[in-house]
Amino acid sequence: MKTQIFMVVIYSLNLILLWLMMRLNKFAWYKVPGTLILFLLPFFSVLPDQPKFELDYFWWIVGGYIALILGLLLIIWAKYQFGKVFVWIGFNPTKLITSGPYKFVRHPMYLGLIFIFVGWWWVWAAVYAFYFGMFILALLWLQAYLEEKLMLEKIYGKEYDAYRKETGMFWIK
């Protein structure tokens, strides 16, 4: 359990550094390691020795793999909407993207990550990784919320406000 708490602290500090990098245009060197930590650390949460959930394990594995595949497809589809100039962190397109998966939800890449992380945790059925996952999901929601309030509303103004009223943050309205 101590390992997962340490991972939550590292993940939280990483998000803070990524925000400082984006908002203050500092720590540009941190873009690659920060992005790797953002996407890879949750996968390592299942590795430390921990109790397992006692479930009908076969169906949780099947469901986990389905969630992994759906999340990956959603991220690929969302990335396709950005075109070739896409980067994971610190990118602000000049035009608000409202097509493809963005027609249905405002943060399809975060939703894809949520599907991938949840699928991974279902496949492993690790108790502490599940608890770690709840913190990660809360941090991803906070990341999306802050991104909207501190960046997207300022960049796109009324256009984003209208878009926000039409689409859900992570779920279809």
Buried (B, 14 or more C-beta within 10 A) or exposed (E): EEBBEEBBEEBBEBBEBBBBBBEEEEBEEBBEEBBEBBBEBBBEBBEBEBEEEEEEEEEBBEBBBEBBEBBBEBBEBBBEBBEEEEEBBBEEEEEBBBEBBBBBBBBBBBBBBBBBBBBBBBBBBBBBBBBBBEBBBEBBBEBBEBBBEEBBBEEBEEBBEEBBEEBEBBEEE
